[in-house]
Amino acid sequence: MPFSTIEGLAATLAAGQTTSRALVDQFLDRIAALDPNLGAFARVFAEPARKAAQASDLLRQSGRALSPLHGIPLAVKDLFHYANHPTEGGSKVLAGVTSSMTAHAVQRLEAAGMIVLGKTHTVEFAFGGWGTNHSLGTPHNPWDSHVHRIPGGSSSGSAVAVAAGLAPAGIGSDTGGSVRIPAGLCGLVGLKTSMGLIGRSGVLPLCPTHDTVGPLTRSVRDAALMMTALTGRDPDDPTTHDCPTLDYLGTIERGVTRLRIGYLPLSEMTEVDPAILALFDASLETLRGMGATLVPLNLPHPLAHYMQLAGKLMSAESYRFLADYVDPDNSLVHPSIRERVLRGRSISAADYIRLLEARVVAQREFLHALDGIDALLAPTCPITAIPLSEVDEDQTPLSAYGRFVNFLDLAALSVPMGIANGLPTGLQIIVRRYDDPLALRIGRTLERDAGFSVKAPPELLAVP
């Protein structure tokens, strides 16, 4: 049960082999047993979850199941407001502030019948890729019970919860890799969605030009199921108002025959762990064997160029939202996060406008480079999860293949690519805006036909 997919749990519920209350109780028991060591959850809503499960079971008994997600438990990143509960965003400065509303994305999942188990830890204000939180605690990557390894961030707690079997699915946000990085390091499926597909009202903002919401799941089809529920117009998020309606499951089983798939040039892979690079090369051969055409992509600029511009934009916009918290000399914001935000204080309005203009030019150039190519492949991360003790907060290697996706307004799916050095790795499938179903289709083909599937951490398999 702990490592079942949404689809698997939904089938047992539909067949009457279990109940939502039984599922919630089992996950809550597992959280109680394992989370004191893992640190995935900031808060657990045990009694509200049990009551919601009982109501879910009554609806099912009366023949009114709301969707395939009906009765399925969910972990929610503590960046999303949830009515009558605190939203701390991983920061001491928001301690004890109770939310008066529920984020639009969570509302949609609850309307589909999902049950919130609790709030999960995040990097402070979601501004970091390591997954560290020096103020409220860093979750443990569940793939190593002996060494405290990073989970990846900023959606660290949601990824750990799903990877450790504390919840069958999670929701996070992605501003520069914050869904994909923890998915890659914890061995999950994570989708950076196209801007506007999922409403962001009720989510603490960091950089609205880049901020997106996305699922963390145990299968590609589970991600598609969640997308079906998540997407739609959010009255309080204008980016959603003119978005197309997409079918996430209709084409997911079509395979990759005749697709032209690009991949990053070797010049962009010099810092990739050799074991990860070997898995990446094998992935290219796997897709070629499935009927796809693989072509190297000539980048208009090095990825470092986009990385630098995106970082400045993130600092500029984050300062607009977080200035009151970081400006005081006695700020409670951790120095590493405070420094990232304060860089935005010196960015003038003229500089900010130039950044937005440079972004438009970069997007146009990159889309031109993608002419004739359906998708682009890259490693999700260049390294596997390192020990927490080795983290250098001044370095950002985990964003090397993530941040440019947000800056260029693309979408991307991370799927498990295999094990290197005993730890998970991720393959990133990058597509144009609104081609999210295509990324899911490619990921599903690898999952179905080549074993690119989510595995349970071996040491946790024996834990009930």
Phi and psi in degrees as a GROMACS rama.xvg file:
@    title "Ramachandran Plot"
@    xaxis  label "Phi"
@    yaxis  label "Psi"
@TYPE xy
-59.6406  -28.3618  PRO-2
-110.85  20.6214  PHE-3
-74.606  153.31  SER-4
-79.4333  168.17  THR-5
-58.0155  -46.0384  ILE-6
-60.2329  -40.5712  GLU-7
-65.0561  -43.513  GLY-8
-66.7164  -39.6598  LEU-9
-60.8918  -37.5453  ALA-10
-66.1397  -41.0166  ALA-11
-68.3022  -35.3214  THR-12
-65.8429  -45.4008  LEU-13
-64.4955  -32.773  ALA-14
-82.8966  -2.95324  ALA-15
74.7315  18.0886  GLY-16
-82.2075  -14.9495  GLN-17
-154.48  178.493  THR-18
-126.733  162.679  THR-19
-63.6625  -37.9526  SER-20
-61.7965  -40.3744  ARG-21
-65.6193  -40.6968  ALA-22
-62.6279  -48.3346  LEU-23
-60.3076  -43.6791  VAL-24
-61.3654  -40.9709  ASP-25
-66.0149  -41.9212  GLN-26
-68.3304  -39.4141  PHE-27
-63.8235  -39.56  LEU-28
-62.929  -39.9357  ASP-29
-68.2448  -39.3454  ARG-30
-60.9269  -44.8175  ILE-31
-62.3835  -34.7534  ALA-32
-80.8076  -38.1957  ALA-33
-106.502  -28.8277  LEU-34
-71.3991  -22.9746  ASP-35
-56.2645  -29.2983  PRO-36
-92.0241  -33.6091  ASN-37
-83.4378  -36.531  LEU-38
67.4918  35.7046  GLY-39
-76.957  -38.8753  ALA-40
-97.1418  133.739  PHE-41
-82.1626  -36.341  ALA-42
-149.971  142.293  ARG-43
-114.367  131.184  VAL-44
-102.525  68.2035  PHE-45
-62.001  -55.9938  ALA-46
-68.0876  -45.1852  GLU-47
-57.9546  -36.8841  PRO-48
-66.299  -41.231  ALA-49
-64.4763  -41.7679  ARG-50
-64.5827  -41.371  LYS-51
-64.6447  -36.4911  ALA-52
-66.3116  -40.997  ALA-53
-61.7337  -42.4294  GLN-54
-64.5803  -38.0194  ALA-55
-62.3013  -42.636  SER-56
-64.9018  -38.2763  ASP-57
-64.0296  -41.8989  LEU-58
-61.851  -43.5198  LEU-59
-63.5621  -41.3519  ARG-60
-62.8572  -28.169  GLN-61
-91.4436  8.86654  SER-62
78.2452  24.6593  GLY-63
-121.555  41.6862  ARG-64
-59.9336  135.018  ALA-65
-80.8935  -30.4561  LEU-66
-173.863  177.672  SER-67
-62.5592  -14.0358  PRO-68
-90.4223  -0.194517  LEU-69
-60.7159  123.281  HIS-70
84.0032  6.29337  GLY-71
-90.664  129.374  ILE-72
-70.9901  157.706  PRO-73
-144.922  141.366  LEU-74
-105.209  134.574  ALA-75
-119.187  125.799  VAL-76
-58.8859  138.43  LYS-77
-78.6453  43.4835  ASP-78
-115.183  -12.0137  LEU-79
-98.2198  129.157  PHE-80
-66.7346  143.204  HIS-81
-139.031  116.223  TYR-82
-50.9516  134.572  ALA-83
71.1308  15.8617  ASN-84
-132.032  152.12  HIS-85
-67.6883  149.607  PRO-86
-124.746  107.216  THR-87
-99.1288  -16.3523  GLU-88
57.3997  27.9224  GLY-89
74.4385  14.1748  GLY-90
-125.262  142.302  SER-91
-67.6695  -22.8884  LYS-92
-70.3243  -17.823  VAL-93
-106.657  11.9449  LEU-94
-55.8266  128.82  ALA-95
80.1254  2.43318  GLY-96
-82.5929  114.053  VAL-97
-86.0737  137.1  THR-98
-80.0276  143.118  SER-99
-99.5717  -4.97312  SER-100
-143.124  167.319  MET-101
-110.151  135.4  THR-102
-55.5994  145.479  ALA-103
-55.3021  -43.7282  HIS-104
-63.0119  -40.536  ALA-105
-68.7849  -38.2301  VAL-106
-56.6869  -43.2711  GLN-107
-66.7207  -38.8253  ARG-108
-69.4503  -38.4726  LEU-109
-67.1426  -35.8608  GLU-110
-64.7117  -26.0524  ALA-111
-85.2  -2.72015  ALA-112
104.278  2.50249  GLY-113
-73.4608  155.488  MET-114
-121.374  121.961  ILE-115
-77.9884  120.327  VAL-116
-82.5751  -30.052  LEU-117
164.992  -176.301  GLY-118
-100.593  139.312  LYS-119
-108.099  153.768  THR-120
-64.9108  153.612  HIS-121
-141.713  157.287  THR-122
-56.7726  144.824  VAL-123
-54.5795  121.22  GLU-124
56.3751  18.2568  PHE-125
65.5141  23.3262  ALA-126
-104.81  72.2658  PHE-127
170.572  147.38  GLY-128
-100.642  -18.2656  GLY-129
-67.5201  -29.977  TRP-130
93.0549  7.8481  GLY-131
-80.5887  147.462  THR-132
-142.607  104.337  ASN-133
-81.6446  -7.10117  HIS-134
-95.2631  -45.2215  SER-135
-114.713  -2.42471  LEU-136
108.62  140.885  GLY-137
-99.945  123.531  THR-138
-59.1288  152.375  PRO-139
-90.3372  130.888  HIS-140
-62.7278  122.835  ASN-141
-72.25  -2.49006  PRO-142
-83.1459  -0.378284  TRP-143
-146.705  107.253  ASP-144
-85.8815  -7.32328  SER-145
-98.7839  -34.9228  HIS-146
-117.221  132.815  VAL-147
-73.9449  98.7645  HIS-148
-100.405  153.982  ARG-149
-66.3883  147.476  ILE-150
-92.4971  -12.5706  PRO-151
86.2018  153.113  GLY-152
-145.865  175.128  GLY-153
-93.4314  -8.31525  SER-154
-83.0711  53.3793  SER-155
-65.9356  -51.4016  SER-156
-64.7945  -39.351  GLY-157
-63.1436  -41.2968  SER-158
-66.1669  -44.1084  ALA-159
-63.2207  -41.3442  VAL-160
-59.5969  -45.3629  ALA-161
-72.7861  -43.3538  VAL-162
-63.7847  -33.4904  ALA-163
-89.2831  0.688442  ALA-164
74.8759  28.9822  GLY-165
-91.6989  -13.3112  LEU-166
-160.162  147.289  ALA-167
-79.5679  -14.2986  PRO-168
-159.317  156.144  ALA-169
-140.177  165.944  GLY-170
-128.73  139.996  ILE-171
-141.815  -172.945  GLY-172
-125.742  155.06  SER-173
-137.023  112.075  ASP-174
-109.613  -25.946  THR-175
-156.445  23.9519  GLY-176
127.392  9.02765  GLY-177
-72.1381  -12.6324  SER-178
-96.4923  -43.098  VAL-179
-72.4057  -39.3216  ARG-180
-61.5516  -53.1588  ILE-181
-65.63  -30.4619  PRO-182
-61.4727  -44.9788  ALA-183
-64.7836  -45.4525  GLY-184
-75.9791  -21.6068  LEU-185
-106.046  -0.199986  CYS-186
79.5035  37.7061  GLY-187
-117.518  177.867  LEU-188
-95.8398  129.358  VAL-189
-140.245  133.101  GLY-190
-115.864  119.964  LEU-191
-87.1348  110.085  LYS-192
-83.3954  161.434  THR-193
-66.5854  139.625  SER-194
-54.3087  128.396  MET-195
98.5323  -14.2054  GLY-196
-71.5845  -35.7279  LEU-197
-121.859  127.315  ILE-198
-64.3332  143.873  GLY-199
-110.688  6.1765  ARG-200
-64.6569  138.889  SER-201
84.9318  9.27557  GLY-202
-112.987  129.339  VAL-203
-58.3168  125.018  LEU-204
-80.2077  150.174  PRO-205
-120.65  -57.6568  LEU-206
-144.056  88.8853  CYS-207
-55.8564  -25.0311  PRO-208
-63.9929  -28.3948  THR-209
-110.543  -24.8129  HIS-210
-60.1921  129.399  ASP-211
-138.224  164.156  THR-212
-114.056  141.705  VAL-213
-157.754  163.78  GLY-214
-90.112  153.837  PRO-215
-121.17  121.148  LEU-216
-140.261  177.226  THR-217
-100.315  2.28919  ARG-218
-158.299  160.882  SER-219
-68.2827  -40.7733  VAL-220
-62.9986  -35.2085  ARG-221
-62.1957  -40.6154  ASP-222
-61.939  -40.3392  ALA-223
-65.0954  -40.1502  ALA-224
-61.0228  -44.2615  LEU-225
-65.775  -37.7461  MET-226
-62.6259  -37.0573  MET-227
-58.9078  -36.5852  THR-228
-82.725  -33.3861  ALA-229
-76.9139  -33.1321  LEU-230
-82.1321  145.783  THR-231
149.436  169.877  GLY-232
-66.5083  130.175  ARG-233
-110.319  113.315  ASP-234
-55.0884  -27.0194  PRO-235
-102.937  12.0535  ASP-236
-131.637  97.7916  ASP-237
-58.8856  -23.6167  PRO-238
-64.4292  -18.4257  THR-239
-89.1957  -9.10264  THR-240
-73.4946  -26.3134  HIS-241
-118.862  21.2425  ASP-242
-78.2712  147.412  CYS-243
-72.1743  158.631  PRO-244
-89.0942  121.884  THR-245
-110.326  149.971  LEU-246
-104.188  109.947  ASP-247
-86.6846  -20.3875  TYR-248
-107.316  -18.382  LEU-249
-63.9357  -30.9054  GLY-250
-115.369  7.28811  THR-251
-68.2202  -21.6931  ILE-252
-101.612  13.5294  GLU-253
-80.9116  -7.65907  ARG-254
78.8343  -170.153  GLY-255
-122.02  6.1793  VAL-256
-55.0198  132.326  THR-257
73.4932  2.59636  ARG-258
-76.5532  143.612  LEU-259
-102.477  115.539  ARG-260
-117.931  124.762  ILE-261
-89.7562  165.221  GLY-262
-146.028  155.371  TYR-263
-65.0704  145.648  LEU-264
-70.0134  158.423  PRO-265
-60.1304  -26.8458  LEU-266
-62.7114  -21.2735  SER-267
-95.3971  2.8722  GLU-268
-117.493  15.49  MET-269
-66.8834  -24.6557  THR-270
-97.5405  5.50508  GLU-271
-79.4565  134.625  VAL-272
-52.4089  131.052  ASP-273
-54.1328  -35.824  PRO-274
-67.2671  -36.7433  ALA-275
-70.1339  -40.4979  ILE-276
-62.0457  -38.0746  LEU-277
-63.7765  -41.6882  ALA-278
-65.2275  -38.0309  LEU-279
-63.7842  -46.3937  PHE-280
-60.3351  -40.1061  ASP-281
-64.7297  -34.2484  ALA-282
-63.6384  -40.5959  SER-283
-61.2796  -43.9461  LEU-284
-66.0635  -36.3315  GLU-285
-61.1  -47.4367  THR-286
-66.2343  -37.1097  LEU-287
-61.6364  -41.4434  ARG-288
-66.9882  -20.8916  GLY-289
-87.156  -2.62553  MET-290
108.754  2.15059  GLY-291
-84.0483  153.532  ALA-292
-98.4041  125.14  THR-293
-105.093  127.862  LEU-294
-134.096  138.506  VAL-295
-70.3131  143.116  PRO-296
-99.1067  131.016  LEU-297
-89.0018  109.516  ASN-298
-76.369  139.739  LEU-299
-62.7007  -34.7397  PRO-300
-143.097  157.124  HIS-301
-60.1517  150.55  PRO-302
-59.4139  -28.5574  LEU-303
-60.9643  -29.5651  ALA-304
-64.0025  -47.4382  HIS-305
-68.1322  -36.6031  TYR-306
-58.4656  -45.2437  MET-307
-66.8152  -46.8652  GLN-308
-62.9053  -42.5719  LEU-309
-63.6483  -39.4521  ALA-310
-62.6013  -41.0895  GLY-311
-64.7905  -40.8891  LYS-312
-64.8958  -39.9245  LEU-313
-63.5367  -41.0603  MET-314
-66.5463  -42.9536  SER-315
-60.4884  -48.1132  ALA-316
-75.6917  -35.0988  GLU-317
-65.707  -35.1853  SER-318
-64.1109  -34.98  TYR-319
-58.8374  -36.2105  ARG-320
-93.3022  -24.2959  PHE-321
-116.328  5.86965  LEU-322
-54.0735  -42.9253  ALA-323
-63.8504  -24.3219  ASP-324
-89.292  -29.38  TYR-325
-101.68  -18.7473  VAL-326
-68.1919  -39.6368  ASP-327
-62.0339  143.221  PRO-328
-63.1721  -28.3895  ASP-329
-99.007  28.0232  ASN-330
-53.5159  140.957  SER-331
-84.3598  -7.28906  LEU-332
-68.8421  136.492  VAL-333
-59.4108  140.65  HIS-334
-53.0857  -37.1459  PRO-335
-66.0705  -39.0524  SER-336
-74.9952  -42.4777  ILE-337
-57.8311  -41.5539  ARG-338
-63.14  -40.861  GLU-339
-62.092  -41.8664  ARG-340
-71.6876  -41.8247  VAL-341
-64.5475  -19.4956  LEU-342
-59.898  -25.8831  ARG-343
-74.3094  -16.1848  GLY-344
-65.5193  -29.8551  ARG-345
-93.6108  3.10495  SER-346
-89.7261  114.081  ILE-347
-73.7359  168.526  SER-348
-60.9129  -40.0484  ALA-349
-63.6527  -42.2376  ALA-350
-63.3235  -39.8812  ASP-351
-63.0491  -44.6198  TYR-352
-63.0853  -38.5581  ILE-353
-63.4614  -36.7599  ARG-354
-62.9431  -43.4501  LEU-355
-64.8559  -38.87  LEU-356
-66.0589  -40.9288  GLU-357
-63.9  -33.9297  ALA-358
-64.4217  -43.5998  ARG-359
-61.234  -44.0226  VAL-360
-63.0644  -44.4914  VAL-361
-62.9542  -39.7163  ALA-362
-62.5768  -44.7936  GLN-363
-62.2811  -44.7146  ARG-364
-63.1259  -42.0685  GLU-365
-69.3863  -41.3855  PHE-366
-62.9646  -35.0346  LEU-367
-63.9332  -40.024  HIS-368
-65.7651  -25.606  ALA-369
-85.0455  -1.12118  LEU-370
-51.1984  128.104  ASP-371
81.2807  1.55109  GLY-372
-116.999  131.232  ILE-373
-82.8916  -35.1349  ASP-374
-154.467  164.551  ALA-375
-127.15  136.22  LEU-376
-106.74  144.231  LEU-377
-154.761  156.932  ALA-378
-62.2844  148.114  PRO-379
-68.9839  -45.529  THR-380
-135.173  148.435  CYS-381
-81.0509  -11.1004  PRO-382
-137.313  164.236  ILE-383
-88.6853  178.211  THR-384
-66.0988  119.811  ALA-385
-90.5521  161.829  ILE-386
-60.6304  145.265  PRO-387
-55.9805  -34.6139  LEU-388
-66.2539  -16.0667  SER-389
-99.0817  1.76592  GLU-390
-69.6334  133.123  VAL-391
-112.845  107.363  ASP-392
-66.2503  -12.8529  GLU-393
-85.5901  -7.25384  ASP-394
-110.149  150.53  GLN-395
-133.307  52.2479  THR-396
-64.9379  -29.0849  PRO-397
-71.6493  -15.1237  LEU-398
-91.2064  -0.920376  SER-399
-56.4677  -35.8879  ALA-400
-113.853  10.8695  TYR-401
-110.575  -43.5205  GLY-402
-66.0404  -35.1459  ARG-403
-65.2346  -26.3029  PHE-404
-63.9524  -45.2542  VAL-405
-67.4663  -42.6771  ASN-406
-61.401  -36.6723  PHE-407
-92.9164  6.15796  LEU-408
61.7444  45.3561  ASP-409
-105.663  178.73  LEU-410
-121.334  157.871  ALA-411
-157.569  143.153  ALA-412
-117.089  131.204  LEU-413
-102.945  128.509  SER-414
-125.064  153.436  VAL-415
-59.8626  132.962  PRO-416
-107.101  -15.0313  MET-417
137.821  -178.96  GLY-418
-106.118  129.685  ILE-419
-128.051  130.82  ALA-420
57.391  30.159  ASN-421
78.2257  8.26093  GLY-422
-129.726  156.401  LEU-423
-68.8716  153.804  PRO-424
-131.411  164.085  THR-425
-129.53  146.097  GLY-426
-105.973  130.812  LEU-427
-105.079  127.143  GLN-428
-109.833  109.197  ILE-429
-104.974  133.641  ILE-430
-136.063  169.171  VAL-431
-67.4602  161.541  ARG-432
-55.5003  135.136  ARG-433
74.5735  4.41521  TYR-434
-94.8656  23.7152  ASP-435
-52.0574  -42.0802  ASP-436
-60.0485  -31.5847  PRO-437
-68.7097  -41.7468  LEU-438
-60.4168  -42.2103  ALA-439
-63.9897  -39.2218  LEU-440
-61.8974  -45.8062  ARG-441
-66.0381  -44.7659  ILE-442
-62.2559  -39.6688  GLY-443
-65.581  -37.832  ARG-444
-62.2106  -44.1748  THR-445
-65.4541  -39.4631  LEU-446
-65.1133  -45.6797  GLU-447
-75.1028  -42.1703  ARG-448
-108.191  -11.2984  ASP-449
-131.787  7.72502  ALA-450
75.6755  19.7503  GLY-451
-81.577  62.3288  PHE-452
-116.184  161.32  SER-453
-71.7934  129.935  VAL-454
-111.787  155.562  LYS-455
-85.8395  142.075  ALA-456
-55.9433  123.36  PRO-457
-51.9407  -38.3618  PRO-458
-70.7992  -16.9498  GLU-459
-99.1861  -7.87177  LEU-460
-61.4226  -33.8243  LEU-461
-83.6333  -7.24428  ALA-462
-83.4604  124.494  VAL-463
